[in-house]
């Protein structure tokens, strides 16, 4: 009969640990989310306009092509967050 109680206690501990993890995630997510969402950088050759760093790193050739053909504002708009 003690093995049945041990299983019940283990399940309760698992549920409690899950609840504590959910509460911690709820309070820490607003702090971590903005930093993970979008990192901006000054657009090269665009006079201080900001663009998404991830978009630029993914395809810098497209950015420079747009910069040459459509202008700085269009290139920055295409790479905005």
BELDA-V781640 format. One record per residue. N is the residue number from 1. PSI is psi in radians with two decimals (none if undefined). NEAR is the number of other ideal C-beta (glycine too) atoms within 12 Angstrom. Layout:
# BELDA-V781640
N/PSI/NEAR  N/PSI/NEAR
This chain:
# BELDA-V781640
1/-0.44/7  2/-0.48/8  3/-0.57/9  4/-0.70/10  5/-0.65/11  6/-0.70/12  7/-0.69/13  8/-0.68/14  9/-0.72/14  10/-0.69/14  11/-0.67/14  12/-0.68/14  13/-0.70/14  14/-0.73/14  15/-0.71/14  16/-0.73/14  17/-0.68/14  18/-0.72/14  19/-0.74/14  20/-0.74/14  21/-0.68/15  22/-0.72/14  23/-0.76/13  24/-0.76/14  25/-0.68/15  26/-0.71/14  27/-0.46/13  28/-0.37/14  29/-0.76/16  30/-0.45/12  31/-0.72/12  32/-0.52/13  33/-0.84/13  34/-0.62/12  35/-0.60/12  36/-0.37/12  37/-1.17/14  38/2.24/18  39/2.19/17  40/2.76/21  41/2.80/23  42/2.34/18  43/2.22/30  44/2.24/22  45/0.24/20  46/0.38/27  47/0.63/14  48/0.08/14  49/2.64/25  50/2.46/22  51/2.90/35  52/2.21/24  53/-0.71/21  54/-0.71/18  55/-0.70/25  56/-0.76/32  57/-0.60/15  58/-0.58/13  59/1.23/17  60/-0.50/21  61/-0.70/13  62/-0.71/20  63/-0.86/32  64/-0.57/20  65/-0.79/16  66/-0.65/27  67/-0.75/27  68/-0.72/16  69/-0.72/13  70/-0.27/18  71/2.96/18  72/-0.75/25  73/-0.70/19  74/-0.72/21  75/-0.75/30  76/-0.66/29  77/-0.67/21  78/-0.49/26  79/0.25/35  80/2.76/22  81/none/18
